[in-house]
Amino acid sequence: MGLLRRNRKREEFEAQAVPHLDSLYRTARRALGDPSRADDVVQDLYLRAWRSFDTFEPGTNCRAWLFKILLHCIHDHRRRWLSRPPADDSDEILGRQTAPEPVPAAVTDEELLQALDRLPEQSREILLLADVEGFAYKEIASLLQIRIGTVMSRLSRARGKLRESLNGSALLRDWGPARVGSASA
């Protein structure tokens, strides 16, 4: 009976959690700015999710549950990463310096990642959850355990800081705050 139960748990986990792999990886990649670090974090996320899948309540939002775990994994990974001594990445840095090509009137991925990295962690998290992953204000408030008004104000400030950091590039000129209800003129 134990084997049957484990197989059922595995099938349920795969059905619920695996469809979100791409969006979780995308968010980790954007938050960390490094594909290999994002791989590590997502692997850690799925291991944690598997271990605690018994606590997941069927019928609730699995995507939100996974993103909450992802945020914890990113925090933990950053703490571990910052406590490491710096490595000699001169070959990688030299390779990067010769590769980029200028893109007129648009933001390169590297510029965007650097601008996101300069944002305070709270701002970056809210921006990624809202604008990259498409979570609603209410979902973000629930994930981060803050009020909806706080989500809205932090998101607005994060967008402003990002826009300022990118010097009003063409990519962000029309990027304004999300609209809630009807606006009065």
C-alpha positions as CSV (number, residue, x, y, z in Angstrom):
1,M,0.0,0.0,0.0
2,G,2.9,2.3,0.6
3,L,4.1,2.0,-2.9
4,L,0.7,2.7,-4.3
5,R,0.3,5.8,-2.1
6,R,3.8,7.1,-3.2
7,N,2.9,6.6,-6.9
8,R,-0.3,8.5,-6.4
9,K,1.5,11.3,-4.6
10,R,4.1,11.4,-7.4
11,E,1.4,11.5,-10.1
12,E,-0.5,14.3,-8.3
13,F,2.7,16.3,-7.7
14,E,3.7,16.0,-11.4
15,A,0.2,17.0,-12.5
16,Q,0.1,20.0,-10.1
17,A,3.7,21.3,-10.0
18,V,5.4,20.4,-13.3
19,P,3.3,22.6,-15.5
20,H,4.7,25.7,-13.7
21,L,8.3,24.8,-14.2
22,D,8.9,27.3,-17.0
23,S,7.4,30.3,-15.3
24,L,9.2,29.4,-12.0
25,Y,12.5,29.1,-13.9
26,R,11.9,32.4,-15.7
27,T,11.3,34.2,-12.5
28,A,14.3,32.7,-10.8
29,R,16.5,33.6,-13.8
30,R,15.3,37.2,-13.8
31,A,15.6,37.5,-10.1
32,L,19.2,36.0,-10.0
33,G,20.5,37.1,-13.4
34,D,22.3,33.8,-13.9
35,P,20.9,30.6,-15.6
36,S,23.0,28.2,-13.5
37,R,22.0,29.8,-10.3
38,A,18.3,29.8,-11.4
39,D,18.7,26.0,-12.2
40,D,20.0,25.4,-8.7
41,V,17.2,27.4,-7.1
42,V,14.4,25.7,-9.1
43,Q,15.9,22.3,-8.3
44,D,15.9,23.3,-4.6
45,L,12.3,24.6,-5.0
46,Y,11.0,21.3,-6.5
47,L,12.8,19.3,-3.8
48,R,11.3,21.4,-1.1
49,A,7.9,21.2,-2.7
50,W,8.0,17.5,-3.1
51,R,9.0,17.0,0.6
52,S,6.2,19.2,1.8
53,F,3.6,18.2,-0.9
54,D,1.6,16.5,1.9
55,T,0.9,20.0,3.4
56,F,-0.4,21.3,0.1
57,E,-4.2,21.6,0.2
58,P,-5.9,20.2,-2.9
59,G,-8.1,22.7,-4.6
60,T,-5.9,25.7,-3.7
61,N,-3.6,27.6,-6.0
62,C,-0.6,25.4,-6.6
63,R,1.1,28.1,-8.7
64,A,0.9,30.5,-5.8
65,W,2.1,27.9,-3.3
66,L,5.1,27.1,-5.6
67,F,6.0,30.8,-6.0
68,K,5.9,31.3,-2.3
69,I,8.4,28.5,-1.9
70,L,10.4,30.0,-4.8
71,L,10.7,33.3,-3.0
72,H,12.1,31.5,0.1
73,C,14.5,29.6,-2.1
74,I,15.7,32.8,-3.8
75,H,16.2,34.5,-0.4
76,D,18.2,31.5,0.9
77,H,20.3,31.2,-2.2
78,R,21.2,34.9,-2.1
79,R,22.2,34.6,1.5
80,R,24.5,31.6,0.7
81,W,25.8,33.4,-2.4
82,L,26.7,36.6,-0.6
83,S,28.5,34.7,2.1
84,R,30.9,33.0,-0.4
85,P,34.3,34.5,-1.2
86,P,34.4,36.0,-4.7
87,A,35.6,33.7,-7.4
88,D,37.9,34.6,-10.2
89,D,35.6,34.9,-13.2
90,S,38.0,36.9,-15.4
91,D,37.5,34.6,-18.4
92,E,33.7,34.9,-18.2
93,I,34.0,38.7,-17.8
94,L,36.3,39.0,-20.7
95,G,34.0,36.9,-22.8
96,R,31.0,39.1,-21.9
97,Q,32.9,42.3,-22.8
98,T,33.5,41.3,-26.4
99,A,30.1,39.7,-27.0
100,P,27.4,42.4,-26.6
101,E,26.2,44.4,-29.6
102,P,24.6,47.8,-29.1
103,V,20.8,47.9,-29.6
104,P,19.6,51.3,-30.5
105,A,16.5,52.7,-28.7
106,A,15.9,49.5,-26.8
107,V,17.0,47.9,-23.6
108,T,19.2,44.8,-23.9
109,D,18.5,41.8,-21.6
110,E,21.7,42.5,-19.8
111,E,20.8,46.1,-19.1
112,L,17.3,45.1,-17.9
113,L,18.8,42.4,-15.6
114,Q,21.3,44.9,-14.2
115,A,18.5,47.4,-13.6
116,L,16.4,44.8,-11.9
117,D,19.4,43.8,-9.7
118,R,19.8,47.4,-8.6
119,L,16.2,47.4,-7.2
120,P,15.7,46.7,-3.6
121,E,14.7,43.0,-3.1
122,Q,11.1,43.8,-2.1
123,S,10.6,46.0,-5.2
124,R,12.2,43.4,-7.5
125,E,10.0,40.6,-6.1
126,I,6.7,42.5,-6.6
127,L,7.7,43.7,-10.0
128,L,8.6,40.1,-11.2
129,L,5.4,38.7,-9.7
130,A,3.1,41.3,-11.2
131,D,4.7,42.2,-14.5
132,V,6.5,39.0,-15.5
133,E,4.4,36.3,-14.0
134,G,1.0,38.1,-14.1
135,F,-0.1,37.6,-10.6
136,A,-3.0,39.9,-9.5
137,Y,-2.5,42.4,-6.6
138,K,-4.6,40.2,-4.3
139,E,-2.4,37.1,-5.1
140,I,0.8,39.0,-4.5
141,A,-0.6,40.4,-1.2
142,S,-1.4,36.9,-0.1
143,L,2.0,35.5,-1.2
144,L,4.0,38.2,0.5
145,Q,1.6,38.6,3.4
146,I,1.1,42.4,2.9
147,R,-1.9,44.6,2.1
148,I,-3.1,45.1,-1.4
149,G,-2.5,48.9,-1.1
150,T,1.1,48.1,-0.1
151,V,1.5,45.9,-3.2
152,M,0.2,48.7,-5.4
153,S,2.4,51.4,-3.9
154,R,5.5,49.2,-4.0
155,L,4.8,48.1,-7.5
156,S,4.4,51.7,-8.6
157,R,7.7,52.8,-6.9
158,A,9.5,49.7,-8.4
159,R,8.3,50.6,-11.9
160,G,9.4,54.2,-11.4
161,K,12.8,53.1,-10.1
162,L,13.3,50.7,-13.0
163,R,12.2,53.3,-15.5
164,E,14.6,55.8,-14.0
165,S,17.4,53.3,-13.9
166,L,16.9,52.6,-17.6
167,N,16.7,56.3,-18.4
168,G,13.3,56.2,-19.9
169,S,14.3,53.8,-22.7
170,A,12.0,53.1,-25.6
171,L,11.0,49.8,-24.1
172,L,9.5,51.3,-21.0
173,R,8.0,54.6,-22.2
174,D,4.5,53.3,-22.4
175,W,4.8,51.0,-19.4
176,G,2.6,52.5,-16.7
177,P,0.9,51.3,-13.6
178,A,-1.7,48.6,-13.9
179,R,-5.2,49.9,-14.1
180,V,-7.7,49.0,-11.4
181,G,-11.3,49.9,-12.2
182,S,-12.0,52.9,-14.4
183,A,-9.8,56.0,-14.3
184,S,-11.3,59.4,-14.1
185,A,-9.9,62.2,-16.2
